[in-house]
């Protein structure tokens, strides 16, 4: 049924609207990319479709661990964190290309894993 207001019709929505949760690959991003470690941080954004344990790590192209950014139970929704270009020992890493690796273990037993390139310049 439509209501009339000043000659315009507006539909009356009576059924629930369901929005599909975004896939991790669509919302796992870093910005700015490349980033200048001496002047800021890289923001890392990701979306959880349901609660789960998130492990977000920065790795070298050879797979060596540089820094664990997140390792925690995380609620559903859009999440944001940052990397300042430092390794586990707190030292600034060299300019180059690194990998942002995220692994999510959802409470229902399913998993998501994704890798994105991240460039750091100094």
C-alpha positions in Angstrom: 0.0 0.0 0.0 1.3 3.5 -0.8 0.7 6.7 1.1 0.3 9.9 -0.8 2.1 13.1 0.4 2.0 16.1 -1.8 1.4 14.1 -5.0 4.3 11.6 -4.3 3.8 8.0 -3.4 5.9 6.3 -0.8 5.8 2.5 -0.3 5.0 1.2 3.2 7.7 -1.4 4.0 6.1 -4.1 6.2 8.5 -7.0 5.9 12.0 -7.1 7.4 14.9 -6.1 5.3 17.8 -8.6 5.4 21.3 -7.4 4.4 23.9 -10.0 3.5 27.1 -9.9 5.6 30.0 -8.8 3.5 32.7 -11.4 2.7 36.1 -11.0 4.4 37.8 -10.6 1.0 35.6 -7.5 0.3 36.4 -5.7 3.5 39.9 -6.7 4.5 42.0 -3.6 3.5 44.9 -1.4 4.6 45.2 2.3 4.0 47.2 4.3 3.2 49.0 1.7 1.1 51.9 2.4 0.8 52.4 4.1 4.1 55.3 6.1 5.5 56.2 4.5 8.9 58.0 7.7 10.1 54.9 9.8 9.6 52.0 7.6 10.6 50.5 4.2 10.7 48.8 1.8 8.3 45.1 1.4 9.2 43.9 -2.2 8.8 40.1 -2.8 8.5 38.2 -6.1 8.5 34.7 -7.3 9.0 33.6 -10.3 11.1 30.3 -11.9 10.0 30.0 -13.6 13.5 32.1 -13.5 16.7 35.5 -15.3 16.5 39.1 -15.4 17.4 41.2 -13.1 15.2 44.9 -13.5 14.5 46.3 -10.6 12.4 50.0 -10.8 11.6 52.5 -8.9 9.5 54.9 -11.2 7.7 57.8 -10.8 5.3 57.4 -12.0 1.8 59.3 -15.1 2.8 56.7 -15.8 5.5 58.7 -14.8 8.6 56.7 -13.2 11.4 57.3 -9.5 11.8 54.6 -8.5 14.2 51.3 -9.9 15.6 48.9 -7.0 15.6 45.8 -8.8 17.0 45.3 -12.2 18.7 42.0 -12.0 20.5 38.3 -12.9 20.6 36.5 -10.3 18.6 32.8 -9.4 18.3 30.8 -9.3 15.1 31.1 -6.2 12.9 33.6 -3.8 11.4 37.0 -3.7 13.2 40.0 -1.4 12.7 43.5 -1.6 14.0 46.9 -0.1 13.0 50.5 -1.0 12.3 53.2 1.5 13.0 55.9 -0.3 11.0 57.7 -1.8 14.0 58.5 -5.5 14.6 57.9 -7.6 17.7 61.1 -6.1 19.4 59.8 -2.5 18.8 62.4 -1.7 16.1 61.4 0.0 12.8 61.4 -2.4 9.9 63.0 -1.7 6.5 61.1 -0.2 3.6 59.6 -2.9 1.5 56.5 -5.1 0.8 55.0 -7.0 3.7 52.0 -9.3 4.0 49.0 -8.6 6.2 47.7 -12.1 7.1 44.4 -12.5 8.9 43.0 -15.8 10.2 39.6 -15.9 11.9 38.2 -18.9 13.7 34.5 -18.3 14.2 32.6 -19.7 17.2 30.6 -22.0 14.8 33.8 -23.8 13.8 34.3 -22.2 10.4 37.4 -20.3 9.4 38.5 -17.5 7.1 42.0 -16.8 6.0 43.2 -14.0 3.8 46.5 -12.3 2.8 47.0 -8.8 1.5 50.2 -6.9 0.4 51.2 -3.9 2.4 54.0 -1.5 1.3 56.1 0.4 3.8 58.3 3.3 2.8 60.6 5.4 5.0 
